Structures are given as C-alpha cells and as structure tokens.
Amino acid sequence: MSTSPVDLQKPSKSSVGSAIAAALRLWLRSQVETVDRIEIDLNGRNRDILSGYVPQVSISARRAVYQGLHLSHIDLCGDRIRINLWQILKGKPLRLLEPVPVSVRLHLHDRDLTRSLASPLLQTPVQELFQSVLPDAVDFSTAEVRFDRASLILSASTPQPFTLSTEVRVAENNQLQFLTPQLETDRRQDFPTITVPFDSQVQLDELRLDRGKLSISGCLIVRSDEP
C-alpha cells in the first residue's frame, strides 16, 4: 500500500510521514535565505519508510534565495533515498546515508540573474570564466543580465561601459559552451568559444534561453554534509 503524498503545508496524518516532512522542512529552510513556497511529495510503502528508505521525493520551490542566488522556480526529484529515520524521530537533523541521484529543472528570469551577480557564488565564476574577455575591475553592482533568444548579454556602466554577448548551448560530452563571445566597448572584439566541462557528479541535459528567461534541466548527485 502506498503512502499519500506529503505536502509541507498539509503534513500526512502518519507520524512517520509527519516526522520526515518536518525534518525536510527544517533542512530545506536551513539551506535558503528566503523562499515563498515549498511543496514536497513523499512516495513509498510504509514498510520501506519505516526502514529509513524513501523510493522518491519530489520538491518544488518558488522564488527562493540560496546564498545570494535568486531562483524563480526549481523542481527537484530524488530517488532511492536512505535517511537516518530513527535519529529523526528522536529530534536529530535529517542526514543522507547514501548519495542520492537528483533530477533538476530550474527556471530563472534575467532580473534574477542580475540580482545574483552580488553573490560570490556567481560573481567569482563569471570573473574567472570571462577573465580574458571582460575589462579590468568590472563593477558588478552596475551590471545587468539580459536574455535575448539564444544569447546571454551582460553589460555594466562602470568603470568602463561595456556589453558582452554570447550564445550559450549544451555540447557533447557534458559540456557547456559560450560561443564566440563579443565584447563591445569603444570598439568590438570577438573571442574564441569558451567550453566548460562538468564532472561526473553533474549531468546537464538541456539549456534553453528565451526572451527574459533561462531554463535548465539535468541531474546531479547529492551527498550528505557529514562523513
């Protein structure tokens, strides 16, 4: 017999389901600065859950901020999850006992990415990725990101006004490519394509840019913070 889905807004009447839902809520809330809404569906047979095994958990969050990164909408689905259930029932934090494969669907608006440029989690990789392209000492507080069809456009007004535009695509062998970046200052410069490989813990399946919106899907391996 399958359990009913568990919604964090309406926990299951099952004490085990309620305990897991509450632990997930606390853990997720601890990972983000703010979030408008989190929904969780927890599916599995009672006997599996009682052993600390959850076949599948689906998580959906709206307008979340994680370490300065603004996320419009994110959907996660984890399979074959083993957790420290009996410690949870004793009031301990939730902990993953084994790595979990998680599928991810992420949606960002260009205004979210602009706000996220204040975060070192994004600003540092952008600086490193385009270090041979961007002008020196970019003031990211004046920077703005726009999406125009398949292109990502980054511009700033100080200390030297510039606009960087590049098409973005997922290439073979699990790579992300920024095609022939173009920098416009007082003149135009074209640069070679930049390729970013991902390790085996991350698989990028699709990246789509539309007017004002970026959509990404893929999967990753999530591990416990504790050894």
C-alpha positions in Angstrom: 0.0 0.0 0.0 1.4 3.4 -1.0 1.6 6.4 1.3 -0.3 9.5 0.3 1.8 12.5 -0.9 3.1 14.7 1.9 2.7 18.4 1.4 4.7 20.6 3.8 1.7 22.8 4.1 -0.6 19.8 5.0 1.5 17.1 6.6 0.3 13.4 6.5 -1.6 12.1 9.4 1.1 9.3 9.7 3.5 10.1 12.5 6.4 8.8 10.4 5.4 10.9 7.4 4.9 13.9 9.5 8.3 13.5 11.1 10.1 13.2 7.8 8.1 16.1 6.3 9.0 18.3 9.3 12.7 17.2 9.1 12.8 18.0 5.4 11.1 21.4 6.0 13.7 22.3 8.6 16.6 21.1 6.5 15.4 23.0 3.4 14.6 26.1 5.3 18.1 26.0 6.7 19.6 25.9 3.2 17.9 29.0 1.8 17.8 32.6 2.9 14.2 33.2 1.8 11.5 31.1 -0.1 7.9 31.9 -1.0 6.7 28.4 -1.1 8.0 24.8 -0.8 5.9 21.7 -1.7 7.0 18.2 -1.1 5.6 14.8 -2.3 7.0 11.8 -0.5 6.1 8.5 -2.0 6.8 5.0 -0.8 5.4 2.0 1.1 5.0 2.3 4.8 7.4 -0.6 5.5 10.1 1.0 3.3 9.7 4.4 5.0 9.9 2.7 8.4 13.2 1.2 7.5 14.5 4.7 6.5 14.2 4.1 2.8 12.2 6.6 0.6 11.8 5.5 -3.0 11.1 9.0 -4.3 10.8 12.6 -3.0 9.7 15.5 -5.2 10.4 19.1 -4.1 9.1 22.3 -5.8 10.2 25.7 -4.6 9.2 29.2 -5.8 11.2 32.4 -5.5 14.0 31.0 -3.4 17.3 32.7 -2.5 20.2 30.4 -1.8 23.5 32.1 -0.7 22.6 35.2 -2.8 21.4 33.2 -5.8 17.8 34.1 -6.8 15.8 31.2 -8.3 12.4 31.8 -9.8 11.3 28.2 -9.8 13.1 24.9 -9.1 11.9 21.3 -9.2 13.9 18.5 -7.7 13.2 14.8 -7.7 15.3 12.4 -5.7 15.2 8.6 -6.0 16.4 5.8 -3.7 16.9 7.9 -0.6 18.2 6.4 2.6 18.0 8.6 5.7 18.6 8.4 9.5 14.9 7.9 10.3 15.2 6.7 13.9 17.5 9.6 14.7 15.0 12.0 13.1 12.2 10.6 15.4 14.5 11.4 18.3 14.7 15.0 17.2 18.1 14.8 15.3 18.6 16.6 12.0 17.9 14.7 8.8 21.0 13.2 7.2 21.5 11.3 4.0 23.1 7.9 4.5 24.0 7.4 0.8 24.5 9.7 -2.2 21.2 10.5 -3.9 20.6 11.0 -7.7 18.5 14.1 -8.1 16.9 15.4 -11.3 16.7 19.2 -11.5 14.6 21.6 -13.5 15.5 25.3 -12.9 13.9 28.5 -14.3 15.5 31.9 -14.0 14.4 35.3 -15.2 17.1 37.7 -16.3 16.3 40.0 -13.4 17.1 37.1 -11.0 20.5 36.6 -12.6 21.1 40.3 -12.3 20.4 40.3 -8.6 22.5 37.2 -8.2 25.6 38.9 -9.5 26.1 40.3 -6.0 26.7 36.7 -4.8 30.3 35.4 -4.8 28.8 32.1 -5.8 28.0 33.6 -9.2 30.3 36.7 -9.4 33.5 34.7 -8.9 32.8 32.1 -11.6 31.7 34.8 -14.1 35.0 36.7 -13.4 37.1 33.5 -13.8 35.1 32.3 -16.9 35.4 35.6 -18.8 38.7 36.8 -17.3 40.3 37.0 -20.8 37.3 38.8 -22.2 35.9 41.3 -19.6 37.5 44.7 -18.9 39.6 45.0 -15.8 37.9 45.8 -12.4 34.3 45.3 -13.5 31.8 46.9 -11.1 29.2 44.2 -10.8 26.9 46.5 -8.8 26.1 48.3 -12.0 25.9 45.1 -14.1 22.8 43.8 -15.8 22.0 40.5 -17.4 19.5 40.1 -20.3 18.4 37.0 -22.3 17.6 37.5 -26.0 16.6 34.3 -27.6 19.7 32.1 -27.6 22.1 34.9 -26.3 23.1 35.9 -22.9 24.0 39.6 -22.7 26.0 41.1 -19.8 26.5 44.9 -19.5 27.9 47.4 -17.0 28.4 51.1 -16.9 31.5 51.4 -14.7 34.4 51.8 -14.5 34.3 51.4 -18.3 31.0 50.8 -20.1 30.8 47.5 -21.9 28.4 44.9 -23.3 29.3 41.2 -23.6 27.1 39.0 -25.6 27.4 35.2 -26.3 25.2 32.4 -27.4 25.0 29.5 -24.9 24.5 25.8 -25.6 24.9 22.3 -24.2 27.6 20.5 -26.2 28.5 16.8 -26.4 30.5 15.1 -23.6 28.6 17.0 -20.9 30.0 20.4 -21.7 28.6 24.0 -21.7 29.7 26.3 -24.4 29.8 30.1 -24.7 30.0 30.6 -28.4 32.4 33.3 -29.8 31.9 36.0 -27.0 31.7 39.5 -28.4 32.8 42.5 -26.3 31.7 46.0 -27.2 33.4 49.0 -25.6 34.7 51.8 -27.7 35.3 49.0 -30.3 34.2 45.5 -30.9 36.3 42.4 -30.1 35.5 38.8 -30.9 36.9 36.0 -28.7 37.2 32.2 -29.1 34.4 29.9 -27.8 34.7 29.1 -24.1 34.0 25.5 -23.1 33.1 24.4 -19.5 33.3 20.7 -18.8 31.3 19.2 -15.9 32.4 16.4 -13.7 30.7 13.0 -13.3 28.5 14.3 -10.4 26.6 16.7 -12.7 24.8 16.0 -16.0 23.5 18.9 -18.0 20.7 17.7 -20.3 19.1 20.9 -21.7 19.6 24.6 -21.5 17.2 26.9 -23.2 17.3 30.7 -23.5 14.2 32.7 -24.4 13.3 36.4 -24.0 13.9 37.1 -20.4 14.0 33.5 -19.2 16.6 30.7 -18.8 15.5 27.1 -18.3 17.9 24.3 -17.3 17.4 20.6 -16.8 19.8 17.9 -15.7 20.7 15.7 -12.8 23.3 15.7 -10.0 24.5 13.6 -7.1 23.7 15.0 -3.7 25.8 13.8 -0.7 25.5 14.3 3.0 27.4 17.2 4.5 28.6 14.8 7.2 31.1 12.0 6.6 
